[in-house]
Amino acid sequence: LAQVKHPPAESTNCHRARGRLSTARTMARLLAGVVAASVVSCSLGQPSMYTLTGACYMEDGIDGMSFVKQGNTRSGAPYYKAMHAEKYIYYDPDCMTSTDGTPRWIIDDSKPDVTREHDLDGDGMCNYIAAIESKYTGNPPTRGQWTMNCAGNYQLEFLQLLEVTTTATLTTTMSKATTVSTSTRASVSNAPKSLTLSGACTYKRALNGLTYDLAGTTADGWPFYKAKGVDEYIYHDADCDGAGINTVAMWV
């Protein structure tokens, strides 16, 4: 799914979702944690979170991952960790420690060492999942051409980082009868007004080219979209199969 006039990014499906898009990828995975304590209460407001889309097929495992800010590196730039995965986004002034290298925002499977000035993953080389050259340390670019390692071949991929502001509370009580209650409200600050779909399988090829207009927000605060002229929808579902605990939120 892509904003109109921009290169396409893809989404995913839930097994019971109407208009199933079997060739699309996940856009969002959100808040599916296991809490090992008697009573835990947490809040996620700031720092911000990004959801990534647009990865190549060989790296589509990171498509839809949400990255939450963990802190700042020595350069002052923020760094982010994927929820439920050892994937990171961080800024590296020089990933080869040559002191005259190219500054980059990097997506990597190694946690950055926040005490290092250069080569934050400490491997002495520029080896990463994806990177984009930038001298701006405030935040990673929300859209652009990243150099991505796709099965050993580096190629340009148009990645988008959807900025999400999420507030969540999670309360878990451990007893003979374990109860878990979760409440999530989210707002997407830069939600596009229109989306155009491409990449559907042959069986659902009628969906290709449909334009979905922003139609409102759900109870969770997420935007939802309706296709022009037909009853097809795109929306965010925190628990699309009704399984409850440890479910993965999805766009469907």
FENNORDA-V265407 format. One record per pair of residues at least 4 apart in sequence whose C-alpha atoms are under 8 Angstrom apart, sorted by the first residue. I is the first residue (numbers start at 0). GAP is how many residues later the second one is. Records with the same first field share a line. If there is no record, write none. Layout:
I = GAP, GAP
This chain:
0 = 7, 8, 9, 10, 194, 195, 196, 197
1 = 4, 5, 6, 7, 8, 193, 194, 195
2 = 4, 5, 189, 190, 191, 192, 193
3 = 190, 191, 192
6 = 151
7 = 46, 188, 189, 190
8 = 44, 45, 149, 150, 151
9 = 14, 15, 16, 17, 43, 44, 188, 189
10 = 13, 14, 15, 16, 42, 53, 240, 241
11 = 9, 10, 11, 12, 13, 14, 15, 238, 239, 240
12 = 4, 7, 8, 9, 11, 12, 13, 237, 238, 239
13 = 6, 226, 227, 236, 238
14 = 5, 226
15 = 4, 224, 225
16 = 223, 235
17 = 214
18 = 185, 213
19 = 184, 232
20 = 179, 180, 183
21 = 178, 179
22 = 176, 177, 178
23 = 175, 176
24 = 35, 38, 39
25 = 37, 38, 39, 224, 225
26 = 24, 25, 26, 36, 37, 38, 223, 224
27 = 23, 24, 36, 37, 38, 221, 222, 223
28 = 35, 36, 37, 54, 219, 220, 221
29 = 36, 53, 208, 218, 219, 220
30 = 52, 217, 218
31 = 52, 213, 214, 215, 216, 217
32 = 51, 213
33 = 212
34 = 5, 137
36 = 135, 137
37 = 134, 135, 136, 137
38 = 132, 133, 134, 135
39 = 130, 131, 132, 133
40 = 128, 129, 130, 131
41 = 126, 127, 128, 129
42 = 124, 125, 126, 127
43 = 122, 123, 124, 125
44 = 120, 121, 122, 123
45 = 119, 120
46 = 21, 22, 23
47 = 20, 21, 115, 116, 117, 118
48 = 17, 18, 19, 20, 31, 114, 115, 116, 117
49 = 16, 17, 18, 111, 112, 113, 114
50 = 13, 14, 15, 16, 109, 110, 111, 112, 113
51 = 10, 11, 12, 13, 14, 15, 107, 108, 109, 110
52 = 9, 10, 11, 12, 106, 107, 108, 109
53 = 9, 103, 104, 105, 106
54 = 4, 5, 7, 8, 93, 102, 103, 104
55 = 4, 92, 94, 101
56 = 93
57 = 92, 93
58 = 4, 90, 91, 92
64 = 17, 18
65 = 16, 17
66 = 13, 14, 15, 16, 21, 22
67 = 12, 13, 14, 15
68 = 9, 10, 11, 12
69 = 8, 9, 10, 11
70 = 7, 8, 9
71 = 4, 5, 6, 7, 42
72 = 4, 5, 6, 18, 39, 40, 41, 42, 43
73 = 40, 41, 42, 43
74 = 18, 42, 62
75 = 61
76 = 13, 14, 60, 61, 62
77 = 12, 13, 59, 60, 61
78 = 9, 10, 11, 12
79 = 8, 9, 10
80 = 4, 5, 6, 7, 8
81 = 4, 5, 6
85 = 23, 24, 25
86 = 20, 21, 22, 23, 24
87 = 18, 19, 20, 21, 22, 23, 24
88 = 16, 17, 18, 19
89 = 15, 16, 17, 22, 50
90 = 12, 13, 14, 15, 46, 49
91 = 11, 12, 13, 14, 25, 26, 27, 28
92 = 8, 9, 10, 11, 24, 25, 26
93 = 4, 5, 6, 7, 8, 9, 10, 24, 25
94 = 6, 7, 8, 9, 23, 24, 25, 26, 29, 30, 31
95 = 5, 22, 23, 27, 28, 29, 30
96 = 4, 21, 22, 27, 28
98 = 19
101 = 31
102 = 30, 31, 32
103 = 27, 28, 29, 30, 31
104 = 26, 27, 28, 29, 35
105 = 22, 23, 24, 25, 26
106 = 21, 22, 23, 24
107 = 20, 21, 22
108 = 19, 20
109 = 11
110 = 10
111 = 8, 9
112 = 7, 8, 9
113 = 6
115 = 4
118 = 4, 5, 6
122 = 4
127 = 20, 21
128 = 19, 20
129 = 16, 17, 18, 19
130 = 15, 16, 17
131 = 12, 13, 14, 15
135 = 4
140 = 20
141 = 17, 18, 19, 20, 21
142 = 15, 16, 17, 18
143 = 14, 15, 16
144 = 11, 12, 13, 14
145 = 10, 11, 12, 13
146 = 7, 8, 9, 10
147 = 5, 6, 7, 8, 9
148 = 4, 5, 6
149 = 4, 5
161 = 26, 28
162 = 25, 26, 27
163 = 22, 23, 24, 25
164 = 21, 22, 23, 24
165 = 18, 19, 20, 21
166 = 17, 18, 19
167 = 14, 15, 16, 17
168 = 13, 14, 15
169 = 10, 11, 12, 13
170 = 9, 10, 11
171 = 6, 7, 8, 9
172 = 5, 6, 7
173 = 4, 5
179 = 65
183 = 36
184 = 34, 35, 36, 37
185 = 34, 35, 36
186 = 34, 35, 36
187 = 34, 35
190 = 32
191 = 22
192 = 20, 21
193 = 17, 18, 19, 20, 31
194 = 16, 17, 18
195 = 13, 14, 15, 16
196 = 10, 11, 12, 13, 14, 15
197 = 9, 10, 11, 12
198 = 9
199 = 4, 5, 7, 8
200 = 4
203 = 4
209 = 17, 18
210 = 16, 17
211 = 13, 14, 15, 16, 21, 22
212 = 12, 13, 14, 15
213 = 9, 10, 11, 12
214 = 8, 9, 10, 11
215 = 7, 8, 9
216 = 4, 5, 6, 7
217 = 4, 5, 6
221 = 13, 14
222 = 12, 13
223 = 9, 10, 11, 12
224 = 8, 9, 10
225 = 4, 5, 6, 7, 8
226 = 4, 5, 6
233 = 17, 18
234 = 16, 17
235 = 13, 14, 15, 16
236 = 12, 13, 14, 15
237 = 9, 10, 11, 12
238 = 4, 5, 8, 9, 10, 11
239 = 9, 10
242 = 4
